[in-house]
Amino acid sequence: MPVPDEKTIRRKYVDLLCRSGFPITDAEWEALEISDFGLGNLRSEGFAFIDILRSARLRITLIALLPNQTLPQHVHPPYEGEQGKEETIRVLSGQTKVYVKGKATAPDMLIPAGKDSFYTARQESCLNPGEQYTVPPGIEHWFQGGPDGSVNICFQNRVDETKNLFRDPQSFGCPIGPKDR
């Protein structure tokens, strides 16, 4: 099966975001970023995001996940005297599955092919529009879009994406935007 080109994938994310009904400014559309975390399989592992607010203490981000696409397992460890990043994800449209460490609750979970050892958090919470989940600092977790994809708003404290640790050693983690360089 041919890999869709960047323009086709971008269109899919834009369609998801438009269907969510969340108001997005022209400047925010221009700032839309897409990441495969350096893993080379965007259809399976990646996401698109738009920062709505980003400061030294707070980040509010729209996160779009294609159908069954995963945002790879990672953890927000403590640093600089802080416990680490707390992250709350709230579904705006579609369905998002949140996986954290704990008893496996979904025997039919869709782990990217050949990546079982990098997706060890197996306790699933399935979220629908209006539902949210807070991941405390220091807890390994990953997200996955439902069968129709999803759009989420994510609230995070103390943002330094370079501190995120990803289970897959091939991942370079979240990209750092131009304003952070």
DAKA-V931121 format. One record per residue. N is the residue number from 1. RES is the residue in one small letter. SS is DSSP state (H for helix, E for strand, C for the rest). OMEGA is omega in degrees with one decimal (999 if undefined). D_FIRST is the distance of its C-alpha to the first C-alpha in whole Angstrom. Layout:
n=(N;N)
res=(RES;RES)
ss=(SS;SS)
omega=(OMEGA;OMEGA)
d_first=(D_FIRST;D_FIRST)
This chain:
n=(1;2;3;4;5;6;7;8;9;10;11;12;13;14;15;16;17;18;19;20;21;22;23;24;25;26;27;28;29;30;31;32;33;34;35;36;37;38;39;40;41;42;43;44;45;46;47;48;49;50;51;52;53;54;55;56;57;58;59;60;61;62;63;64;65;66;67;68;69;70;71;72;73;74;75;76;77;78;79;80;81;82;83;84;85;86;87;88;89;90;91;92;93;94;95;96;97;98;99;100;101;102;103;104;105;106;107;108;109;110;111;112;113;114;115;116;117;118;119;120;121;122;123;124;125;126;127;128;129;130;131;132;133;134;135;136;137;138;139;140;141;142;143;144;145;146;147;148;149;150;151;152;153;154;155;156;157;158;159;160;161;162;163;164;165;166;167;168;169;170;171;172;173;174;175;176;177;178;179;180;181)
res=(m;p;v;p;d;e;k;t;i;r;r;k;y;v;d;l;l;c;r;s;g;f;p;i;t;d;a;e;w;e;a;l;e;i;s;d;f;g;l;g;n;l;r;s;e;g;f;a;f;i;d;i;l;r;s;a;r;l;r;i;t;l;i;a;l;l;p;n;q;t;l;p;q;h;v;h;p;p;y;e;g;e;q;g;k;e;e;t;i;r;v;l;s;g;q;t;k;v;y;v;k;g;k;a;t;a;p;d;m;l;i;p;a;g;k;d;s;f;y;t;a;r;q;e;s;c;l;n;p;g;e;q;y;t;v;p;p;g;i;e;h;w;f;q;g;g;p;d;g;s;v;n;i;c;f;q;n;r;v;d;e;t;k;n;l;f;r;d;p;q;s;f;g;c;p;i;g;p;k;d;r)
ss=(C;C;C;C;C;H;H;H;H;H;H;H;H;H;H;H;H;H;H;H;C;C;C;C;C;H;H;H;H;H;C;C;E;E;E;C;C;C;C;C;C;C;C;C;E;C;E;E;E;E;E;E;E;E;C;C;C;E;E;E;E;E;E;E;E;C;C;C;C;E;E;E;E;E;E;E;C;C;E;C;C;E;C;C;C;C;E;E;E;E;E;E;E;E;E;E;E;E;E;E;C;C;C;C;C;C;C;C;C;C;C;C;C;C;C;H;H;H;C;C;C;C;E;E;E;E;E;E;C;C;C;E;E;E;E;C;C;C;C;C;E;E;E;E;E;E;E;E;E;E;E;E;E;E;E;E;E;C;C;C;H;H;H;E;E;E;C;C;C;C;C;C;C;C;C;C;C;H;H;H;C)
omega=(-177.9;177.9;179.2;178.7;-176.2;-179.0;179.0;179.2;178.9;179.8;179.0;177.6;179.7;178.4;177.9;-178.4;178.0;-179.5;-179.2;-178.8;179.6;-179.0;-178.3;-179.1;176.7;179.5;178.4;176.6;-179.9;-178.4;178.7;178.2;178.8;-179.4;170.8;177.7;-179.7;-174.5;173.3;178.8;-173.5;-178.7;-177.7;-176.6;179.6;177.8;170.7;179.5;173.2;174.3;176.4;177.3;176.2;176.9;178.6;-174.6;-172.6;174.1;174.0;-170.8;167.5;178.9;176.6;176.5;176.0;178.7;177.6;178.1;-179.7;166.5;-166.4;-178.6;-179.0;178.8;175.7;-175.2;175.8;175.1;176.9;176.8;178.6;-179.7;-173.3;-175.4;170.1;-174.5;175.5;179.0;-179.8;-176.7;175.0;177.6;-177.8;-178.9;176.9;175.2;177.5;178.7;177.1;176.2;179.4;-179.1;178.4;-175.9;-176.4;-177.5;-177.5;-178.5;-177.1;177.8;178.3;-175.9;177.3;-173.7;-177.6;-175.9;179.6;178.7;-175.1;176.0;-170.0;177.3;-171.7;166.6;-177.8;-174.1;176.9;-177.4;179.9;179.1;-178.0;-179.6;177.2;176.4;179.2;176.2;174.0;-179.2;176.9;-176.8;173.0;-178.3;176.0;175.0;177.4;-175.9;177.8;-175.5;179.0;170.9;-174.3;169.3;-173.8;179.4;-178.1;174.2;172.9;-172.3;166.9;-174.1;179.1;179.9;179.2;177.7;-178.7;-178.1;180.0;-177.0;178.1;-177.4;173.5;177.9;-178.0;178.4;176.8;-177.6;-178.5;-177.4;-178.8;-175.8;999)
d_first=(0;4;7;9;12;15;17;15;15;18;19;17;20;23;22;22;26;27;27;29;32;33;34;33;35;34;34;32;29;30;30;26;25;21;21;18;22;21;18;15;13;14;12;14;17;19;20;22;26;29;32;35;38;38;41;43;43;41;37;36;32;29;26;23;20;17;17;17;17;20;22;23;26;29;33;35;38;42;43;46;48;46;44;41;38;38;35;36;32;33;31;31;28;26;26;26;26;28;29;32;34;35;35;32;32;28;27;24;23;19;19;16;15;18;20;23;25;25;25;28;30;29;32;30;31;29;30;31;32;35;35;35;35;37;36;39;39;38;36;32;30;26;25;22;21;22;19;20;20;24;26;29;32;33;36;37;40;41;38;37;33;34;36;33;32;28;28;25;27;24;24;26;27;27;28;31;32;34;37;37;37)
